[in-house]
Amino acid sequence: MKIPVRYFASVREALGKSDESVETGAATLGALRDELIARGEPYASALARGKAVRMALDHTMSAEDAALRDGVEVAFFPPVTGG
């Protein structure tokens, strides 16, 4: 399936792009993250398992076990605080 993926803040800066269309067989957000990490650098560093990275499906914060479906928009971003 094809998934539009958006990157924000430091993740976007590390990858050098704000979005891309990803062809994936991943069933969950966590599996998609692992597929992207497996691409190697710069994905491996930007999305590393030891880093705090938030994920969203169609603008809704989601857990790693959230199911993917064709065309759903995925976003990766670091935790942020407001003030």
N, C-alpha and C positions, 0 to 999 in steps of 0.2 A: 504494500500500500504506500501511497505517497502522503507525506506529512509535512505541512509547512512548519518550520522551526524558527523561532525568533530568539535572539540573544540580546541581553541588556547589560548595561553598566560594565563592570570589569570583565565579565565573560565576553561581551562584544569586543572590548578592547583587545583581549588576549587572542581572540579568533580572527580579528581584523574584518569582521562582517557582522551585520545586524540580523540577517536572515538567510535562509536557504530552504530548498525543497529536498527532503530526504526520502529515499526509497528504503523501506524497512520491512522486516518481518517480525519486529518486536511486538509483543502482546501488551506490554506495560511500559509506563514511563521509565521505570528503573532499567528495563531491558534496552530501551532506546538509548538511555544515558550510557549503558555499557557498550553498545554498538558504536556510539560516537567516540568514547574513550579508546576503543580498540583501533580507531583510525590512526592513532599515534598523535604526535605533536601537531598543532597546539591544543587539540581537543583533550589529550591525556592530562595535561596540566590544568586547563581551564575547568574541566568537569570532574577532576579526580575525586575518588571516593572519600578522601580525607578532608576535602573542602566542603564548606557549607554552601550548598547550591539549592536554591528554591526552584520548584517546577510548577507550571500551571497548564491546565488544559482549557482551551477556550476561555481564557481570562479568569479562571477559577483555580486558586491554589489547590494543588493535588499531591497526594502521597505517591511514593514509588510504585505501589501496587495498582495504581489507577489504570484502567484498561484503555488502550488506544483503539481508535477506529479510523477508517479512511477519511482524510480531509480535516480531522480535528487539528486545531492550532496548538502547538506546544511552545512553551516559553521557558527559558533557563535564565536565572538571574541570581545575584548574591543577595543575602538577607540585607534589608535596609532598615534604617531607623529614621524617624521623623522628628521634627522639633518645632 
